[in-house]
Amino acid sequence: MSNSKITREGIAAVEPRIRPYVRHTPVMRVDMADFSRPAFPVALKLECLQHSGSFKARGAFTNLLERPVPAAGVVAASGGNHGAAVAYAAMKLAHKATIFVPEVSPPAKRERIRGYGAELVVGGARYAEALVASEAFAEKTGALQIHAFNQEETLLGQGTLGLEIEADLPEIDTLLVAVGGGGLIGGIAAWFSGRIRIVAIEPEGAPTLYKAFEAGRPVDA
């Protein structure tokens, strides 16, 4: 995948397009002493208050607004949050959505996806199998596939979170970013372009980025 569009300029260009559909979420300033740690001021970006419940709405709307959507609608594979975001964006923009989830996806997230009017399909035991099933569906129907992280528009949309953080916290020098597939940290890193320290945080039980850096290539974990 070319990264030619994943720049500060690219992120700044899509931000006005998605702004009517996403929230500029608030920042909460706290002290680590509140969490039984040594006193130190930190700021939390409350993207949990975003439409559909996560930052994923940014990438979903960017895909639907920047790419032509066929009559067959859109399709996505997701463990939950990305699927909910795509379903929500499709509902708002009056497109059909089909979401493939693995068997391990939480029932609450499945209900959220259905609640936004999407067709939900359980496609395999794990995310990789749901992704393969969604790709086969896209090939058969012509639906537009919206990848959770490996897609330029997804990265550009998630990068708008970095734009907001810089606007609200111009003094920031270090940013901790949760990592799953890498779409969020990829977009944010493109926005800041090395001007601050960015630290990736992932669970010990799912060290996908850590293992990839260790191996020097993408790996399964």
SELUM-923455 format. One record per residue: residue number from 1; y, x, z of N, C-alpha, C in turn. Coordinates in pm, 1 decimal, padded with zeros to 6 digits. Atoms other than C-alpha are relative to their C-alpha. Example, Ala and Ser with C-alpha at 12.3 -4.5 7.8 and 13.67 -1.06 7.14 Angstrom:
REM SELUM-923455
PT     n       n.c2       n.c1       n.c3      ca.c2      ca.c1      ca.c3       c.c2       c.c1       c.c3
PT     1   -00119.0    00089.0    00000.0   -00450.0    01230.0    00780.0    00120.0    00090.0    00000.0
PT     2   -00119.0   -00082.0   -00006.0   -00106.0    01367.0    00714.0    00109.0   -00077.0    00073.0
This chain:
REM SELUM-923455
PT     n       n.c2       n.c1       n.c3      ca.c2      ca.c1      ca.c3       c.c2       c.c1       c.c3
PT     1   -00119.0    00084.0    00000.0    00000.0    00000.0    00000.0    00123.7    00087.3    00000.0
PT     2   -00125.2   -00073.1    00002.9    00342.1    00136.6   -00094.8    00084.5   -00037.1    00120.0
PT     3   -00089.2    00029.8   -00111.2    00586.5    00169.8    00192.3    00145.0    00004.9   -00043.5
PT     4   -00134.3   -00018.0    00053.4    00891.9    00177.9   -00034.6    00099.4   -00100.8    00055.6
PT     5   -00091.1    00102.8   -00049.9    01036.0   -00145.6    00104.8    00013.3   -00000.1    00151.9
PT     6    00003.4    00007.4   -00145.7    00958.8   -00081.1    00470.5    00098.7    00101.2    00056.7
PT     7   -00109.9   -00085.1   -00041.5    01294.6    00070.2    00562.3    00099.7   -00083.3    00080.2
PT     8   -00107.3    00071.7   -00069.1    01599.1   -00017.1    00770.9    00069.9   -00096.3   -00095.5
PT     9   -00069.1    00083.7    00097.9    01759.3   -00151.1    00455.2   -00083.2   -00122.5   -00035.2
PT    10    00088.1    00111.7    00031.1    01457.5   -00365.1    00374.3   -00005.1   -00101.8    00112.7
PT    11    00002.5    00089.2   -00115.6    01444.1   -00506.9    00726.0    00132.0   -00075.9    00012.5
PT    12   -00131.3    00065.1   -00007.9    01818.0   -00577.5    00728.3    00016.1   -00105.5   -00108.7
PT    13   -00011.8    00095.6    00110.3    01779.8   -00758.8    00395.1   -00075.9   -00129.3    00027.2
PT    14    00077.5    00122.0   -00024.3    01510.3   -01001.5    00512.8    00048.2   -00074.9    00124.9
PT    15   -00040.7    00064.3   -00125.9    01667.4   -01070.9    00853.7    00082.3   -00126.9   -00021.9
PT    16   -00075.9    00124.2    00019.4    01926.4   -01322.5    00723.7   -00083.4   -00114.2   -00058.5
PT    17    00084.0    00103.9    00059.9    01656.1   -01506.2    00528.9   -00084.0   -00072.0    00104.0
PT    18    00085.7    00064.0   -00100.1    01433.2   -01567.4    00829.1    00078.4   -00049.8    00121.0
PT    19   -00077.0    00034.1   -00119.6    01715.5   -01612.2    01083.0    00003.5   -00149.5    00029.7
PT    20   -00000.9    00143.1   -00033.6    01730.4   -01993.9    01045.7   -00130.6   -00050.5    00061.1
PT    21    00132.8    00046.6   -00040.6    01361.4   -02011.2    01136.9   -00056.0    00070.6    00123.3
PT    22    00051.2   -00073.0   -00116.0    01316.0   -01758.2    01419.6    00108.3    00010.7    00106.9
PT    23   -00093.0   -00012.6   -00111.8    01473.8   -01720.8    01761.2    00039.7    00145.9    00022.9
PT    24   -00043.0   -00129.0   -00055.9    01683.1   -01426.0    01873.4   -00035.7   -00007.3    00147.8
PT    25    00053.2    00018.0   -00134.8    01480.9   -01394.7    02190.9    00077.8    00082.4    00102.2
PT    26   -00081.9   -00067.0   -00101.0    01642.9   -01290.7    02519.9   -00061.7    00128.8    00052.3
PT    27    00041.5   -00121.7   -00070.0    01623.6   -00960.8    02706.1    00017.3   -00023.0    00149.4
PT    28   -00009.4    00009.6   -00146.4    01552.0   -00953.1    03079.7    00001.2    00141.1    00057.6
PT    29   -00010.2   -00131.0   -00065.0    01663.9   -00651.8    03280.0   -00060.9   -00009.2    00140.0
PT    30    00068.1   -00000.5   -00128.9    01440.5   -00571.9    03578.7   -00008.1    00143.5    00050.0
PT    31    00023.9   -00132.4   -00056.0    01357.9   -00279.3    03803.8   -00149.0    00013.4    00028.7
PT    32    00143.4   -00019.4   -00021.8    01010.1   -00131.1    03826.6   -00038.1   -00014.4    00147.4
PT    33    00028.8    00022.2   -00141.9    01041.9   -00157.5    04205.0   -00050.1   -00141.7    00023.7
PT    34    00048.5    00137.6   -00012.9    00981.3   -00528.8    04151.7   -00149.9   -00010.4   -00023.3
PT    35    00143.5   -00000.6    00031.3    00630.2   -00435.1    04036.7   -00073.8    00105.5    00081.4
PT    36    00061.3   -00097.7   -00091.6    00551.9   -00199.7    04327.0   -00013.6    00137.8   -00063.3
PT    37   -00006.1   -00131.7    00061.6    00644.0    00107.2    04120.9    00128.1    00070.1    00045.3
PT    38   -00126.7   -00066.8   -00033.2    00910.5    00374.7    04174.1    00116.8   -00068.8   -00070.4
PT    39   -00117.1    00069.4    00054.7    01255.9    00228.3    04117.0    00043.9    00063.4   -00131.1
PT    40   -00043.8   -00047.2    00130.9    01357.7    00252.7    03753.5    00038.8   -00122.3   -00082.7
PT    41   -00042.3    00118.5    00076.7    01556.0    00011.8    03532.3   -00071.4   -00009.3   -00134.3
PT    42    00063.2    00024.5    00130.2    01374.1   -00140.7    03236.0    00050.6   -00133.7   -00053.5
PT    43   -00037.4    00125.8    00063.6    01445.4   -00418.5    02990.0   -00121.4   -00054.4   -00073.7
PT    44    00113.1    00066.1    00063.7    01186.6   -00668.0    02866.5    00051.8   -00090.8   -00110.7
PT    45   -00034.4    00087.7    00111.2    01219.2   -00832.5    02524.4   -00097.0   -00117.3    00002.8
PT    46    00087.2    00115.0   -00026.1    01085.5   -01185.4    02580.6   -00040.1   -00070.6   -00129.5
PT    47    00044.2    00058.8    00126.2    00923.0   -01245.3    02245.0   -00107.5   -00105.4    00021.3
PT    48    00090.3    00109.3   -00034.5    00677.6   -01472.2    02425.7    00070.2   -00135.0   -00014.5
PT    49   -00076.6    00122.8    00018.8    00956.7   -01729.8    02383.3    00027.7   -00029.6   -00147.7
PT    50   -00016.9    00021.5    00143.9    00943.2   -01700.6    02004.4   -00076.1   -00124.2   -00044.9
PT    51    00075.1    00111.1    00057.6    00833.5   -01996.8    01791.3   -00145.7    00041.6   -00021.8
PT    52    00145.8   -00018.2    00008.9    00451.2   -02024.9    01789.6   -00053.8    00091.9    00108.4
PT    53    00046.6   -00072.8   -00117.1    00438.1   -01805.7    02100.1   -00004.7    00150.1   -00009.5
PT    54    00003.9   -00145.6    00012.1    00466.8   -01451.5    01962.9    00090.4    00047.3   -00112.9
PT    55   -00080.4   -00061.5    00105.8    00653.8   -01210.8    01736.5   -00055.1   -00027.2   -00139.7
PT    56    00065.1    00018.1    00130.0    00409.7   -01301.0    01457.5    00075.1   -00096.2   -00091.7
PT    57   -00075.4    00094.2    00082.8    00640.0   -01580.5    01341.1    00094.2    00072.4   -00094.7
PT    58   -00092.3   -00076.6    00083.7    00875.7   -01316.2    01201.5   -00066.4    00041.2   -00131.4
PT    59    00071.4   -00041.3    00120.0    00619.2   -01175.3    00960.2   -00047.6   -00117.3   -00083.1
PT    60    00048.0    00117.7    00072.7    00483.7   -01517.8    00871.6    00111.0   -00060.1   -00084.7
PT    61   -00110.9    00057.0    00077.1    00823.3   -01654.0    00766.7    00044.6    00094.2   -00111.4
PT    62   -00038.7   -00095.0    00105.3    00904.1   -01335.5    00576.4   -00093.4   -00011.0   -00119.3
PT    63    00095.8    00016.2    00109.4    00585.7   -01374.0    00372.4    00027.4   -00126.3   -00080.0
PT    64   -00015.9    00127.5    00069.8    00648.7   -01739.1    00291.2    00133.3   -00010.5   -00073.5
PT    65   -00131.1    00006.5    00063.7    01014.0   -01681.6    00200.8    00020.2    00106.7   -00106.9
PT    66   -00017.7   -00110.9    00093.9    00977.5   -01354.6    00008.9   -00103.6    00001.6   -00112.4
PT    67    00106.2    00000.9    00100.8    00659.8   -01430.9   -00188.8   -00018.1   -00142.3   -00052.7
PT    68    00020.7    00135.2    00053.4    00593.3   -01723.8   -00424.0   -00128.0   -00061.3    00055.9
PT    69    00115.1    00068.8   -00058.9    00361.6   -01975.7   -00259.4   -00057.3   -00097.4   -00102.8
PT    70    00061.2    00088.0    00100.2    00116.4   -02146.2   -00499.6   -00031.5   -00138.6    00057.3
PT    71    00032.7    00136.1   -00043.3    00012.2   -02510.6   -00486.1   -00115.5   -00001.4    00099.6
PT    72    00112.8   -00007.9   -00092.9   -00304.0   -02403.3   -00301.9    00042.9    00038.8    00140.5
PT    73   -00050.7   -00034.1   -00131.4   -00085.0   -02290.7   -00014.0   -00030.4    00142.5    00040.4
PT    74    00020.9   -00133.7   -00053.9   -00148.9   -01994.2    00210.6   -00128.0    00003.2    00082.2
PT    75    00120.0   -00018.8   -00080.2   -00450.2   -01851.4    00388.7    00017.7    00126.2    00083.1
PT    76   -00008.5   -00116.3   -00087.5   -00478.8   -01609.9    00679.7   -00124.1    00007.9    00086.4
PT    77    00105.4   -00023.4   -00098.8   -00741.6   -01456.5    00904.3    00067.3    00047.1    00127.9
PT    78   -00069.8   -00029.3   -00124.4   -00653.7   -01427.8    01269.9   -00088.8   -00022.2    00120.1
PT    79    00063.6    00027.4   -00127.8   -00778.9   -01399.1    01623.1    00069.2   -00112.6    00074.5
PT    80   -00072.0    00109.4   -00064.3   -00515.8   -01655.0    01716.5    00149.1   -00000.9   -00026.2
PT    81   -00146.3    00001.4    00008.5   -00149.1   -01553.4    01723.1    00052.3    00001.0   -00143.1
PT    82   -00044.2   -00004.2    00139.3   -00108.6   -01465.0    01355.7   -00029.4   -00132.8   -00068.4
PT    83    00035.0    00128.3    00059.1   -00288.5   -01782.1    01254.7    00094.9   -00109.9    00042.7
PT    84   -00095.0    00099.4   -00049.3   -00062.4   -01991.9    01474.9    00135.5    00017.7   -00067.0
PT    85   -00129.6   -00026.6    00061.8    00244.9   -01823.8    01328.5    00002.1   -00044.0   -00145.5
PT    86    00006.9    00040.5    00140.2    00134.6   -01877.0    00967.9   -00005.9   -00152.5   -00010.5
PT    87    00008.1    00145.9    00001.0    00042.5   -02237.8    01043.9    00136.5   -00062.5    00030.2
PT    88   -00132.0    00052.6   -00036.7    00382.4   -02295.4    01207.8    00098.7    00017.3   -00115.7
PT    89   -00092.2   -00025.3    00110.6    00576.1   -02133.8    00921.8   -00031.3   -00090.3   -00118.8
PT    90    00039.4    00087.5    00110.8    00377.1   -02329.2    00662.8    00042.6   -00143.9    00027.0
PT    91   -00041.6    00135.2   -00035.9    00445.7   -02652.4    00849.5    00151.0   -00017.5   -00021.1
PT    92   -00145.4    00008.5    00011.5    00820.3   -02582.0    00862.4    00047.3    00004.0   -00144.8
PT    93   -00040.9   -00016.3    00139.0    00836.2   -02488.6    00494.8   -00079.2   -00090.4   -00094.8
PT    94    00073.6    00101.9    00077.2    00605.1   -02772.3    00379.8   -00100.5    00060.2   -00097.5
PT    95    00109.0   -00056.8    00078.5    00315.0   -02561.5    00255.2   -00133.1   -00028.3    00069.2
PT    96    00134.7    00014.0   -00055.0   -00057.7   -02611.3    00301.9   -00045.0    00135.0    00056.4
PT    97    00050.2   -00123.0   -00060.2   -00222.8   -02355.8    00531.2   -00145.6   -00016.0    00040.2
PT    98    00139.3   -00007.0   -00043.9   -00586.5   -02261.9    00588.0   -00016.0    00126.9    00081.8
PT    99    00010.9   -00113.3   -00091.1   -00660.8   -02034.3    00882.8   -00145.7    00023.9    00036.7
PT   100    00135.4   -00039.9   -00037.3   -00989.0   -01848.5    00933.4    00006.1    00076.7    00131.8
PT   101    00005.1   -00067.7   -00129.5   -01069.0   -01746.4    01290.4   -00144.5    00038.5    00030.5
PT   102    00136.7   -00035.9   -00041.0   -01371.0   -01566.5    01440.8   -00046.7   -00087.5    00115.7
PT   103    00057.3    00080.1   -00108.0   -01602.0   -01727.4    01691.6    00060.3    00034.9    00135.8
PT   104   -00052.9   -00043.4   -00129.1   -01438.2   -01527.2    01971.2    00144.6   -00045.8    00023.1
PT   105   -00138.5    00044.4   -00019.1   -01093.7   -01683.6    01917.9    00006.9   -00105.4    00110.4
PT   106   -00009.3    00092.5   -00113.8   -00975.9   -01875.2    02228.6    00022.0   -00144.2   -00045.8
PT   107   -00017.9    00141.2    00035.1   -00999.2   -02256.6    02212.6    00146.1   -00044.4    00001.2
PT   108   -00141.1    00040.5   -00007.1   -00632.7   -02289.9    02315.0    00075.2    00040.8   -00125.5
PT   109   -00068.1   -00045.6    00121.1   -00521.5   -02086.9    02015.3   -00048.2   -00078.7   -00121.9
PT   110    00049.4    00084.6    00109.2   -00743.5   -02287.6    01783.9    00073.5   -00133.3   -00001.1
PT   111   -00068.6    00128.9   -00008.0   -00582.3   -02606.0    01908.6    00145.8    00012.3   -00042.3
PT   112   -00138.6   -00020.8    00043.1   -00236.2   -02461.2    01853.9    00007.5    00004.5   -00152.2
PT   113    00002.8   -00008.5    00146.4   -00325.9   -02379.8    01494.0   -00016.9   -00139.1   -00061.1
PT   114    00021.3    00136.9    00049.5   -00458.3   -02731.6    01436.1    00123.7   -00086.3    00025.3
PT   115   -00117.3    00079.3   -00034.6   -00153.8   -02874.9    01608.8    00115.3    00018.3   -00097.3
PT   116   -00102.8   -00023.9    00100.5    00068.8   -02718.1    01344.8   -00040.4   -00052.8   -00138.0
PT   117    00039.3    00066.5    00123.2   -00124.8   -02904.6    01076.5   -00083.4    00081.4   -00095.2
PT   118    00081.5   -00084.4    00087.9   -00333.5   -02620.5    00933.9   -00146.7   -00042.2    00005.0
PT   119    00145.5    00015.9   -00000.4   -00696.5   -02648.0    00832.4   -00059.4    00124.4    00064.0
PT   120    00057.5   -00113.0   -00071.9   -00897.3   -02427.1    01067.4   -00146.9    00013.7   -00035.5
PT   121    00138.3   -00029.1    00036.0   -01223.5   -02260.2    00963.2   -00049.1    00114.7    00086.6
PT   122    00061.5   -00109.0   -00075.5   -01448.6   -02054.0    01190.0   -00083.4    00081.7   -00097.8
PT   123    00063.5   -00082.4    00103.3   -01554.3   -01765.1    00967.3   -00057.9    00127.5    00054.1
PT   124    00066.7   -00119.9   -00047.6   -01790.2   -01524.7    01140.1    00022.4    00026.9    00147.6
PT   125   -00003.0   -00030.1   -00142.3   -01839.2   -01369.6    01480.8    00122.9    00080.6    00040.9
PT   126   -00111.3   -00088.6   -00032.5   -01556.5   -01113.4    01465.8    00108.7   -00012.1   -00105.7
PT   127   -00115.0    00010.1    00089.0   -01216.5   -01073.6    01300.9   -00031.9    00050.3   -00140.8
PT   128    00029.3   -00056.7    00131.5   -01350.2   -00856.1    01017.3   -00074.0   -00099.9   -00088.4
PT   129    00074.2    00099.7    00078.1   -01586.4   -01133.1    00910.2    00090.6   -00116.3   -00039.7
PT   130   -00095.9    00105.7    00034.3   -01310.5   -01394.1    00925.4    00091.1    00045.1   -00112.6
PT   131   -00085.2   -00053.4    00106.5   -01096.2   -01167.2    00706.7   -00071.6   -00003.7   -00134.0
PT   132    00077.1    00005.3    00124.8   -01371.2   -01136.2    00445.7   -00010.5   -00143.7   -00050.9
PT   133    00010.3    00140.4    00039.7   -01415.7   -01513.7    00445.9    00133.0   -00051.5   -00055.1
PT   134   -00131.0    00043.7    00048.5   -01040.3   -01565.3    00401.9    00030.1    00058.5   -00136.9
PT   135   -00020.7   -00063.3    00130.8   -01034.0   -01321.8    00110.0   -00079.4   -00072.4   -00108.2
PT   136    00081.1    00076.1    00095.5   -01316.6   -01511.8   -00059.3    00065.4   -00134.8   -00029.4
PT   137   -00069.9    00127.5    00018.6   -01123.9   -01836.4   -00006.1    00120.6    00016.9   -00091.1
PT   138   -00116.5   -00025.9    00083.7   -00810.5   -01686.3   -00159.7   -00040.5    00022.4   -00145.1
PT   139    00049.3   -00026.3    00135.9   -01008.5   -01563.9   -00460.8   -00043.6   -00128.6   -00068.2
PT   140    00052.6    00123.9    00056.8   -01167.1   -01904.8   -00511.6    00109.3   -00102.4   -00028.1
PT   141   -00097.9    00108.3    00010.1   -00861.1   -02125.7   -00459.6    00135.0    00041.6   -00056.5
PT   142   -00132.0   -00045.5    00042.3   -00565.6   -01908.1   -00554.8    00103.2   -00005.1    00111.0
PT   143   -00093.2    00002.9   -00113.0   -00411.0   -01945.1   -00207.9    00058.3    00139.2    00024.5
PT   144   -00067.7   -00125.9   -00031.4   -00163.3   -01675.4   -00103.1   -00050.7    00052.6    00133.0
PT   145    00050.7   -00056.1   -00124.9   -00321.5   -01445.4    00153.9    00112.8    00071.1    00074.8
PT   146   -00101.0   -00061.4   -00085.6   -00098.0   -01342.6    00441.5   -00071.0    00083.8    00104.6
PT   147    00071.3   -00089.9   -00090.0   -00236.2   -01038.6    00617.5    00076.9    00016.4    00130.4
PT   148   -00061.2   -00008.2   -00132.7   -00172.3   -00996.9    00988.1    00081.8    00127.2    00019.0
PT   149   -00076.5   -00124.5   -00018.9   -00046.2   -00638.1    00952.6    00008.8    00084.7   -00126.6
PT   150    00002.5   -00088.2    00116.3   -00141.2   -00466.2    00624.1    00067.2   -00066.0   -00120.5
PT   151   -00075.6    00069.7    00104.7    00130.2   -00631.6    00414.3    00147.4    00034.6    00018.8
PT   152   -00139.7   -00042.9   -00011.2    00484.2   -00514.5    00336.3    00087.6   -00105.9    00066.1
PT   153   -00085.4    00104.8   -00054.1    00643.6   -00849.4    00411.4   -00025.0   -00023.1    00149.1
PT   154    00031.9    00013.6   -00141.8    00461.8   -00872.6    00743.8    00071.9    00107.3    00081.3
PT   155   -00065.4   -00110.6   -00069.6    00592.1   -00530.7    00847.3    00151.7   -00017.3    00003.0
PT   156   -00144.5    00021.5    00004.6    00945.5   -00614.4    00734.4    00042.5   -00106.1    00102.1
PT   157   -00032.6    00105.1   -00094.7    00945.4   -00935.0    00937.3   -00009.1    00047.2    00143.2
PT   158    00013.3   -00049.4   -00138.0    00814.5   -00766.0    01251.5    00110.7    00100.8    00031.3
PT   159   -00106.8   -00097.1   -00021.4    01079.3   -00497.1    01203.1    00130.6   -00061.3    00045.9
PT   160   -00123.3    00064.7   -00046.4    01352.3   -00753.5    01267.9    00007.4   -00004.8    00152.6
PT   161   -00001.7   -00007.9   -00146.8    01248.3   -00735.1    01632.8    00070.5    00127.8    00043.8
PT   162   -00070.8   -00124.2   -00029.5    01366.1   -00373.7    01632.7    00149.5   -00015.2   -00018.8
PT   163   -00141.7    00026.1    00026.0    01696.3   -00485.5    01482.6    00063.4   -00071.3    00119.3
PT   164   -00052.5    00074.8   -00114.8    01744.7   -00732.3    01769.1    00007.2    00086.9    00124.6
PT   165    00002.1   -00085.4   -00118.4    01646.3   -00480.1    02034.5    00117.3    00097.2   -00002.9
PT   166   -00111.6   -00092.9    00009.6    01901.7   -00230.4    01906.2    00133.5   -00071.1    00021.6
PT   167   -00123.7    00075.3   -00017.3    02170.0   -00499.3    01894.4    00024.3   -00033.7    00146.7
PT   168   -00012.9    00041.2   -00139.8    02101.1   -00609.8    02253.3    00000.1    00117.9    00097.2
PT   169    00015.6   -00115.9   -00088.3    02021.3   -00265.4    02399.5    00038.4    00128.0   -00075.0
PT   170   -00039.2   -00117.8    00078.9    02224.7   -00003.6    02209.7   -00022.4    00132.0    00072.4
PT   171    00017.6   -00122.7   -00077.5    02170.8    00244.8    02493.8   -00146.0    00044.2    00008.4
PT   172    00142.9   -00027.0   -00015.7    01789.8    00239.5    02460.8   -00037.5    00138.2   -00054.5
PT   173    00047.8   -00129.4    00048.5    01617.7    00578.4    02432.1   -00151.6    00006.7   -00011.2
PT   174    00146.0    00004.3    00005.7    01249.6    00487.1    02481.4   -00045.0   -00145.5   -00006.6
PT   175    00048.8    00137.0    00018.1    01061.0    00178.0    02368.4   -00151.8   -00000.6    00006.0
PT   176    00144.4    00016.2   -00010.1    00707.8    00077.8    02469.8   -00040.0   -00122.0   -00082.3
PT   177    00039.2    00106.5    00092.7    00532.7   -00132.8    02205.7   -00150.8   -00020.2    00007.4
PT   178    00143.2    00031.6    00000.2    00197.6   -00309.1    02236.6   -00054.5    00011.2   -00142.1
PT   179    00060.6   -00023.2    00131.4   -00039.1   -00221.2    01951.2   -00131.4   -00075.7   -00012.5
PT   180    00127.2    00061.0    00037.8   -00310.9   -00432.2    01790.7   -00034.5    00054.0   -00137.4
PT   181    00021.9   -00046.8    00136.1   -00329.7   -00406.8    01413.6    00101.3    00103.4   -00044.9
PT   182   -00101.4   -00099.6    00034.0   -00009.4   -00202.7    01397.4    00121.2   -00054.1   -00072.6
PT   183   -00112.4    00056.5    00072.6    00225.9   -00443.9    01221.0    00130.1    00004.4    00077.4
PT   184   -00120.6    00001.7   -00081.1    00469.9   -00470.8    01510.1    00058.1    00140.3    00015.7
PT   185   -00052.1   -00134.1   -00022.9    00498.4   -00101.5    01590.1    00040.7    00065.1   -00132.7
PT   186   -00037.0   -00053.9    00130.7    00507.0   -00017.1    01218.4    00138.3   -00046.5   -00042.7
PT   187   -00130.5    00053.3    00036.4    00801.1   -00246.4    01154.7    00110.8    00053.5    00088.5
PT   188   -00100.1   -00050.9   -00093.9    00985.8   -00134.6    01468.1    00029.0    00147.1   -00026.2
PT   189   -00020.0   -00142.6    00027.9    00930.0    00233.9    01388.5    00082.1    00019.1   -00127.2
PT   190   -00078.7   -00008.9    00123.1    01069.3    00176.5    01038.8    00146.8   -00029.1    00028.2
PT   191   -00139.3    00032.6   -00031.1    01381.4    00020.0    01186.7    00070.2    00116.1    00071.3
PT   192   -00065.0   -00105.7   -00077.2    01453.4    00297.4    01437.0   -00004.2    00135.4   -00069.8
PT   193    00003.8   -00119.6    00086.6    01351.4    00572.4    01191.7    00015.3    00130.1    00078.9
PT   194    00000.0   -00124.3   -00075.3    01295.7    00838.7    01456.5    00118.7    00019.8    00091.6
PT   195   -00120.9   -00016.5   -00082.2    01622.1    00775.4    01643.0   -00024.6   -00019.5    00148.4
PT   196    00037.8    00011.9   -00140.2    01447.4    00683.7    01969.5   -00148.0    00033.3    00013.0
PT   197    00142.1   -00024.4   -00026.1    01113.4    00760.2    02132.0   -00071.7   -00134.2    00004.8
PT   198    00079.7    00122.4    00000.5    00855.2    00490.8    02059.2   -00140.8    00034.8    00047.2
PT   199    00130.8   -00026.4   -00060.0    00536.0    00481.0    02266.6   -00091.2   -00119.0   -00025.6
PT   200    00098.1    00105.2    00027.4    00233.1    00282.5    02151.3   -00087.5   -00021.8    00123.1
PT   201    00082.4    00036.0   -00115.9    00041.9    00098.4    02424.8   -00112.5   -00090.9   -00046.7
PT   202    00112.4    00085.4    00036.0   -00307.0   -00042.3    02374.1   -00103.9    00000.5    00111.6
PT   203    00099.3    00007.7   -00107.6   -00597.2   -00150.6    02597.6   -00104.2    00111.1   -00009.5
PT   204    00106.7   -00100.2   -00000.1   -00859.2    00102.8    02702.5   -00122.1   -00049.6   -00076.8
PT   205    00117.3    00055.1    00067.7   -01120.2   -00133.6    02561.5    00015.8   -00017.8   -00149.8
PT   206   -00024.2    00013.8    00144.5   -00959.8   -00143.8    02215.7    00096.5    00108.4   -00046.8
PT   207   -00090.2   -00112.0    00030.8   -00815.9    00204.2    02148.4    00004.6    00033.0   -00149.4
PT   208    00010.6   -00019.7    00144.9   -00791.9    00157.4    01772.3    00098.7    00103.9   -00052.9
PT   209   -00098.4   -00096.9    00048.9   -00469.5    00351.4    01712.0   -00029.1    00138.8    00055.9
PT   210    00032.0   -00129.0   -00062.0   -00565.8    00625.6    01957.6   -00114.8    00068.6   -00073.8
PT   211    00115.3   -00056.2    00070.2   -00900.3    00672.7    01784.6    00036.0    00041.2   -00143.2
PT   212   -00041.3   -00033.5    00136.3   -00734.3    00671.5    01441.8    00078.9    00130.7   -00002.2
PT   213   -00074.5   -00126.3   -00008.4   -00489.0    00944.8    01542.3   -00094.7    00116.2    00030.7
PT   214    00097.1   -00102.7   -00037.0   -00778.1    01138.7    01695.6   -00080.9    00044.5   -00120.5
PT   215    00082.0   -00030.1    00118.4   -00976.7    01115.9    01370.2    00084.1    00040.8   -00120.3
PT   216   -00086.2   -00030.6    00114.1   -00678.3    01155.4    01138.8   -00014.9   -00096.5   -00114.9
PT   217    00021.0    00100.4    00103.3   -00769.2    00839.9    00948.2   -00028.2   -00133.0    00069.1
PT   218    00038.7    00129.0   -00059.0   -00825.2    00465.8    01003.2   -00148.2   -00000.7    00035.7
PT   219    00138.9    00007.4   -00044.8   -01146.6    00402.0    01198.9   -00026.0   -00137.8    00060.6
PT   220    00040.5    00119.5   -00072.0   -01340.9    00108.2    01336.7   -00017.8    00036.3    00147.3
PT   221    00015.7   -00027.0   -00143.4   -01334.7    00081.3    01714.4   -00055.9   -00125.7    00066.5
